[in-house]
Amino acid sequence: MNEIEIGPGKRARVGYSFDDIAIVPSRRTRDPEEVAIDWQIDAYKFSLPMMAAPMDSVVSPDTAIAIGKLGGLGVLNLEGLWTRHQDPRIPLGEIASMPQDKAIRRMQELYALPIQPELIKERIAQIRASGVTVAAALSPQRTAEYAKAVIDAGVDIFVIRGTTVSAEHVATANAPLNLKKFIYELDVPVIVGGCATGTGALHLMRAGAAGVLVGFGGGSAHTTRSVLGIAVPMASAVAEVASARRDYMDESGGRFVHVIADGSVGKSGDIAKAIACGADAVMMGSPLAKAIEAPGKGWHWGSEAHHLELPRGDRVQVGTVGTLEEILVGPSHLADGSMNLFGALRRAMATSGYSELKEFQRVEVVIDRA
């Protein structure tokens, strides 16, 4: 990326968000019905290139099943209310109804209950019994402690997700997760993130990740930028990681690692732009929190919102726009990009003349800061 001088002795790279770019159609167009948007990671095939973010306002065992049956992959948060409370509907209802000025403190209390390994087993078993692919997420800090319970319960895809995950975490108080050793000893594909640079992503790829999450997730419920000063211009980050993936394929003799955009994917146009920048799939939170079936009941929050020492997220009201099916595959009754997300992706590809996701990654984009 280009650099500019922001002051004596300090330079900054120029980065672009999804809002800063636009897709340029080619001279050829196609019918949307002829466009293929299916996605496969390891042995698992999906008709939609998407993962539902492991956020309690988005993914419950029931919504994970519903999303799986619609063609996507729901990722259950194994450090959330579903593994701390026998009946999470009670705290979920409380979070949805409490005053805004009391929300963070009360969420900290509700999430302070210990994680129960037997509930991990129970929730995963519920999803597995439906026949859909089972994916569950842990933070890097708790992965070693609960990984055995997760694997024994029968998870298909293991997700390690944090604000930022590195293969070279340094700690003096406790031993960090040896990511490469951990992945090597597992028999299931592991998706790891977030990362924001090609260098960071390359290290995760070398550690054996089947997929890397680009970005910090959280999106509309995230305050990491204002609390920590950290942010990711997603268009540039996805393009950089996709480039690092090409370097890794040359280095590894052809091993393919999936690039998954995780953050700032709030509208259907953002999905198309993420793929255009080189992503193979997207991870979404807030668009799905607007579903009638979503456990957040029109509210959305992430794990950062209830951090005991430094919350860097919020409970935000997103409302409801329709069912999960309407949001993912339509039909839509709104013209704002919040429904029929993947019907819109098909149409963007068709309008640009592309019939497959891999081809669409080569589409022309322009800077458009109008």
C-alpha positions as CSV (number, residue, x, y, z in Angstrom):
1,M,0.0,0.0,0.0
2,N,1.1,3.6,-0.6
3,E,2.6,5.5,2.3
4,I,2.3,9.2,3.2
5,E,4.2,11.2,5.7
6,I,1.9,12.3,8.6
7,G,4.7,14.1,10.4
8,P,8.5,14.2,10.7
9,G,9.7,10.7,11.1
10,K,6.3,9.1,10.9
11,R,4.7,7.6,7.8
12,A,1.3,5.9,7.4
13,R,0.0,3.5,4.9
14,V,-3.1,4.5,2.9
15,G,-5.9,2.0,3.5
16,Y,-9.4,1.7,2.0
17,S,-12.7,0.5,3.5
18,F,-15.5,-1.2,1.6
19,D,-17.2,2.1,1.5
20,D,-14.3,3.6,-0.4
21,I,-14.4,1.2,-3.4
22,A,-16.9,0.2,-6.1
23,I,-17.1,-2.7,-8.4
24,V,-16.8,-2.0,-12.2
25,P,-18.9,-4.1,-14.5
26,S,-17.2,-5.6,-17.6
27,R,-18.6,-5.7,-21.1
28,R,-20.2,-9.1,-20.5
29,T,-23.3,-9.8,-18.3
30,R,-24.9,-13.0,-17.2
31,D,-28.2,-14.3,-15.9
32,P,-28.1,-14.4,-12.0
33,E,-29.5,-18.0,-12.2
34,E,-26.3,-19.1,-14.0
35,V,-24.1,-17.8,-11.2
36,A,-22.5,-20.2,-8.7
37,I,-21.8,-18.9,-5.2
38,D,-21.2,-22.3,-3.4
39,W,-18.2,-22.5,-1.1
40,Q,-16.2,-25.5,0.3
41,I,-13.8,-25.6,3.1
42,D,-12.1,-28.9,3.7
43,A,-14.7,-31.6,3.2
44,Y,-17.6,-29.3,4.1
45,K,-19.7,-27.8,1.3
46,F,-22.0,-24.8,1.6
47,S,-24.4,-23.2,-0.9
48,L,-23.7,-19.8,0.6
49,P,-20.2,-18.4,1.2
50,M,-20.9,-17.2,4.7
51,M,-20.4,-17.8,8.4
52,A,-22.6,-16.4,11.1
53,A,-20.4,-14.7,13.7
54,P,-20.1,-16.4,17.1
55,M,-22.1,-13.7,19.0
56,D,-24.9,-14.5,21.4
57,S,-27.2,-12.0,19.7
58,V,-26.9,-13.9,16.4
59,V,-26.2,-17.6,16.9
60,S,-28.1,-20.0,19.2
61,P,-28.2,-23.7,18.6
62,D,-31.6,-23.1,16.8
63,T,-30.3,-20.4,14.5
64,A,-27.1,-22.3,13.8
65,I,-29.4,-25.1,12.6
66,A,-31.6,-22.7,10.6
67,I,-28.6,-21.1,8.9
68,G,-27.1,-24.5,8.1
69,K,-30.3,-25.6,6.4
70,L,-30.3,-22.4,4.4
71,G,-26.8,-23.2,3.1
72,G,-24.5,-21.2,5.5
73,L,-22.5,-22.0,8.6
74,G,-23.5,-20.8,12.0
75,V,-20.7,-20.6,14.6
76,L,-21.7,-21.0,18.2
77,N,-19.9,-18.9,20.8
78,L,-18.7,-21.5,23.4
79,E,-17.9,-18.7,26.0
80,G,-21.4,-17.2,25.8
81,L,-24.7,-17.5,27.6
82,W,-25.4,-20.9,25.9
83,T,-22.6,-22.6,27.9
84,R,-23.0,-20.6,31.1
85,H,-26.8,-20.8,31.7
86,Q,-29.0,-23.8,31.5
87,D,-31.8,-21.6,30.1
88,P,-30.2,-18.7,28.3
89,R,-33.5,-17.3,27.3
90,I,-33.8,-15.7,30.7
91,P,-30.6,-13.6,30.5
92,L,-31.2,-12.9,26.8
93,G,-34.6,-11.5,27.6
94,E,-33.0,-9.4,30.4
95,I,-30.3,-8.0,28.1
96,A,-32.9,-7.1,25.5
97,S,-35.1,-5.2,28.0
98,M,-32.7,-3.4,30.3
99,P,-31.9,0.4,30.2
100,Q,-28.9,1.4,28.1
101,D,-27.0,2.9,31.1
102,K,-27.1,-0.4,32.9
103,A,-26.5,-2.8,30.0
104,I,-22.7,-3.2,30.1
105,R,-22.5,-3.7,33.9
106,R,-25.3,-6.2,33.9
107,M,-23.9,-8.1,31.0
108,Q,-20.6,-8.4,32.8
109,E,-22.5,-10.0,35.7
110,L,-24.4,-12.4,33.4
111,Y,-21.3,-13.5,31.6
112,A,-19.3,-14.0,34.8
113,L,-20.9,-17.4,35.5
114,P,-18.5,-20.2,34.8
115,I,-18.5,-22.1,31.5
116,Q,-20.0,-25.6,32.0
117,P,-18.3,-28.3,29.9
118,E,-21.5,-30.4,30.0
119,L,-23.4,-27.5,28.4
120,I,-20.8,-27.4,25.6
121,K,-21.5,-31.0,24.9
122,E,-25.3,-30.5,25.1
123,R,-25.3,-27.5,22.7
124,I,-23.1,-29.1,20.1
125,A,-25.1,-32.3,20.3
126,Q,-28.3,-30.4,19.6
127,I,-26.8,-28.9,16.4
128,R,-25.2,-32.1,15.3
129,A,-28.6,-34.0,15.7
130,S,-30.1,-31.7,13.0
131,G,-27.6,-33.0,10.4
132,V,-26.0,-29.6,9.6
133,T,-22.2,-28.9,9.8
134,V,-21.3,-28.0,13.4
135,A,-18.9,-25.0,14.0
136,A,-18.0,-23.6,17.4
137,A,-15.7,-20.8,18.6
138,L,-13.4,-20.2,21.5
139,S,-11.0,-17.3,22.2
140,P,-7.3,-18.0,22.2
141,Q,-7.2,-17.6,25.9
142,R,-9.6,-20.4,26.5
143,T,-8.9,-22.7,23.6
144,A,-6.5,-25.0,25.4
145,E,-8.8,-25.3,28.4
146,Y,-12.0,-26.3,26.6
147,A,-10.7,-27.8,23.3
148,K,-11.0,-31.4,24.4
149,A,-14.6,-30.9,25.5
150,V,-15.4,-29.3,22.1
151,I,-13.7,-32.0,20.0
152,D,-15.2,-34.8,22.1
153,A,-18.7,-33.3,21.6
154,G,-18.2,-33.7,17.8
155,V,-17.5,-30.3,16.3
156,D,-16.8,-30.3,12.6
157,I,-15.0,-27.0,12.3
158,F,-13.1,-25.3,15.1
159,V,-12.9,-21.5,15.2
160,I,-10.4,-19.6,17.2
161,R,-11.5,-15.9,17.2
162,G,-10.3,-12.9,19.0
163,T,-9.8,-9.2,18.4
164,T,-6.5,-10.1,16.9
165,V,-4.8,-13.5,16.9
166,S,-1.1,-14.1,16.3
167,A,1.0,-17.1,15.9
168,E,3.7,-15.4,18.0
169,H,1.8,-14.2,21.1
170,V,4.3,-13.3,23.9
171,A,3.3,-13.6,27.5
172,T,5.2,-13.7,30.8
173,A,2.4,-14.6,33.2
174,N,1.2,-17.8,31.4
175,A,2.1,-20.0,28.5
176,P,0.5,-18.8,25.3
177,L,-1.3,-21.2,23.0
178,N,1.1,-23.0,20.7
179,L,-1.1,-22.5,17.6
180,K,0.9,-24.7,15.3
181,K,1.1,-27.6,17.7
182,F,-2.6,-27.3,18.6
183,I,-3.8,-27.3,14.9
184,Y,-1.4,-30.2,14.0
185,E,-2.9,-32.4,16.8
186,L,-6.5,-31.8,15.7
187,D,-8.4,-33.9,13.2
188,V,-10.8,-31.0,12.3
189,P,-10.1,-27.9,10.2
190,V,-9.3,-24.8,12.2
191,I,-10.3,-21.2,11.2
192,V,-8.3,-18.5,13.0
193,G,-8.6,-14.8,13.3
194,G,-8.7,-11.9,13.4
195,C,-5.7,-10.6,11.5
196,A,-5.2,-7.3,9.7
197,T,-2.0,-7.7,7.7
198,G,-0.4,-10.1,5.1
199,T,2.4,-10.8,7.5
200,G,0.1,-11.8,10.3
201,A,-2.1,-13.9,8.0
202,L,1.0,-15.6,6.6
203,H,2.0,-16.7,10.1
204,L,-1.4,-18.2,10.7
205,M,-1.3,-20.0,7.4
206,R,2.1,-21.5,8.2
207,A,0.6,-22.6,11.6
208,G,-1.8,-24.8,9.7
209,A,-5.0,-22.7,9.7
210,A,-7.6,-23.9,7.1
211,G,-9.0,-20.4,7.0
212,V,-8.1,-16.9,8.3
213,L,-10.5,-14.3,9.5
214,V,-9.5,-10.9,8.2
215,G,-10.6,-8.0,10.5
216,F,-11.6,-7.7,14.1
217,G,-15.3,-8.6,13.7
218,G,-17.8,-6.9,15.9
219,G,-18.8,-4.3,13.3
220,S,-21.6,-2.1,14.4
221,A,-21.3,-3.3,18.1
222,H,-17.5,-2.7,18.2
223,T,-15.9,0.2,20.0
224,T,-12.3,-1.0,19.6
225,R,-11.4,2.0,17.5
226,S,-12.4,4.5,20.1
227,V,-11.2,2.4,23.1
228,L,-7.9,1.1,21.8
229,G,-7.3,3.2,18.7
230,I,-7.2,0.0,16.5
231,A,-9.2,-0.4,13.3
232,V,-8.9,-2.2,10.0
233,P,-9.7,-0.7,6.5
234,M,-11.3,-3.8,5.3
235,A,-10.9,-3.5,1.5
236,S,-7.2,-3.1,1.8
237,A,-6.8,-5.7,4.5
238,V,-8.7,-8.4,2.6
239,A,-6.7,-7.6,-0.6
240,E,-3.4,-7.8,1.3
241,V,-4.2,-11.1,3.0
242,A,-5.4,-12.5,-0.4
243,S,-2.0,-11.5,-1.8
244,A,-0.3,-13.2,1.1
245,R,-2.3,-16.3,0.4
246,R,-0.9,-16.4,-3.1
247,D,2.6,-16.2,-1.7
248,Y,1.8,-19.0,0.8
249,M,0.5,-21.2,-2.0
250,D,3.8,-20.8,-3.8
251,E,5.8,-21.4,-0.6
252,S,3.8,-24.5,0.5
253,G,3.4,-26.2,-2.9
254,G,-0.2,-25.3,-3.4
255,R,-1.9,-25.5,0.0
256,F,-5.0,-23.4,-0.2
257,V,-6.1,-21.4,2.9
258,H,-9.5,-19.6,2.8
259,V,-9.7,-15.9,3.3
260,I,-12.8,-14.8,5.3
261,A,-13.7,-11.2,5.7
262,D,-14.8,-10.6,9.3
263,G,-16.0,-7.1,9.9
264,S,-17.7,-4.2,8.2
265,V,-19.9,-6.6,6.3
266,G,-23.2,-4.9,7.0
267,K,-25.0,-4.8,3.7
268,S,-25.2,-7.0,0.6
269,G,-22.9,-4.6,-1.3
270,D,-20.2,-5.2,1.3
271,I,-20.3,-9.0,0.6
272,A,-19.8,-8.4,-3.1
273,K,-16.9,-6.0,-2.4
274,A,-15.3,-8.4,0.1
275,I,-15.3,-11.2,-2.6
276,A,-14.0,-8.7,-5.2
277,C,-11.1,-7.9,-2.9
278,G,-10.1,-11.6,-2.6
279,A,-12.2,-13.1,0.1
280,D,-13.6,-16.6,-0.3
281,A,-16.4,-16.0,2.2
282,V,-17.7,-13.5,4.8
283,M,-18.4,-13.7,8.5
284,M,-21.5,-11.6,9.5
285,G,-23.1,-10.5,12.7
286,S,-25.4,-7.5,12.6
287,P,-27.2,-8.4,9.4
288,L,-28.3,-11.6,11.0
289,A,-29.1,-10.0,14.3
290,K,-32.0,-8.3,12.5
291,A,-33.7,-11.6,11.9
292,I,-37.0,-12.4,13.7
293,E,-35.4,-15.6,15.0
294,A,-32.2,-14.0,16.3
295,P,-31.7,-14.6,20.0
296,G,-30.9,-10.9,20.6
297,K,-34.5,-9.9,20.0
298,G,-33.5,-6.8,17.9
299,W,-30.4,-6.0,19.9
300,H,-26.8,-6.9,19.0
301,W,-23.6,-7.2,21.0
302,G,-20.3,-9.1,21.0
303,S,-18.0,-10.6,23.5
304,E,-16.0,-7.4,23.8
305,A,-19.1,-5.6,25.3
306,H,-18.9,-7.6,28.6
307,H,-15.1,-7.7,29.1
308,L,-14.6,-7.5,32.8
309,E,-11.7,-5.0,32.7
310,L,-12.0,-3.0,29.5
311,P,-15.3,-3.3,27.6
312,R,-14.9,-2.2,23.9
313,G,-18.2,-3.0,22.5
314,D,-21.8,-2.0,23.1
315,R,-25.3,-3.3,23.0
316,V,-26.9,-1.7,20.0
317,Q,-30.4,-1.8,18.7
318,V,-30.6,-3.1,15.2
319,G,-34.3,-3.9,15.0
320,T,-35.8,-6.7,12.9
321,V,-36.4,-6.7,9.2
322,G,-37.5,-10.2,8.4
323,T,-36.8,-13.9,8.8
324,L,-33.4,-15.5,8.4
325,E,-34.4,-16.9,5.1
326,E,-35.5,-13.5,3.8
327,I,-32.3,-11.9,5.0
328,L,-30.0,-14.6,3.4
329,V,-31.8,-15.7,0.3
330,G,-34.9,-13.5,0.0
331,P,-37.3,-12.4,-1.1
332,S,-36.6,-8.9,0.0
333,H,-39.1,-6.1,0.7
334,L,-36.5,-3.5,1.4
335,A,-34.1,-1.6,-0.9
336,D,-31.3,-0.9,1.5
337,G,-29.1,-4.0,1.1
338,S,-30.3,-5.7,4.3
339,M,-32.3,-8.6,2.8
340,N,-31.7,-11.2,0.2
341,L,-27.9,-10.7,0.8
342,F,-26.8,-13.6,-1.4
343,G,-29.3,-13.0,-4.1
344,A,-27.7,-9.6,-4.3
345,L,-24.2,-11.2,-4.6
346,R,-25.5,-13.3,-7.5
347,R,-26.8,-10.3,-9.2
348,A,-23.6,-8.3,-8.7
349,M,-21.6,-11.1,-10.2
350,A,-24.0,-11.5,-13.1
351,T,-24.0,-7.8,-13.8
352,S,-20.2,-7.9,-13.8
353,G,-20.1,-10.9,-16.1
354,Y,-18.8,-13.5,-13.7
355,S,-20.2,-17.0,-13.0
356,E,-18.0,-18.2,-10.1
357,L,-16.6,-16.7,-6.9
358,K,-13.0,-17.4,-7.9
359,E,-13.4,-15.5,-11.1
360,F,-15.2,-12.6,-9.4
361,Q,-12.1,-12.1,-7.2
362,R,-10.5,-10.7,-10.4
363,V,-13.2,-8.1,-11.1
364,E,-12.1,-4.5,-11.5
365,V,-12.6,-2.1,-8.6
366,V,-12.2,1.6,-8.4
367,I,-11.8,4.1,-5.5
368,D,-15.1,5.8,-5.0
369,R,-15.2,8.2,-2.0
370,A,-18.1,10.2,-3.3
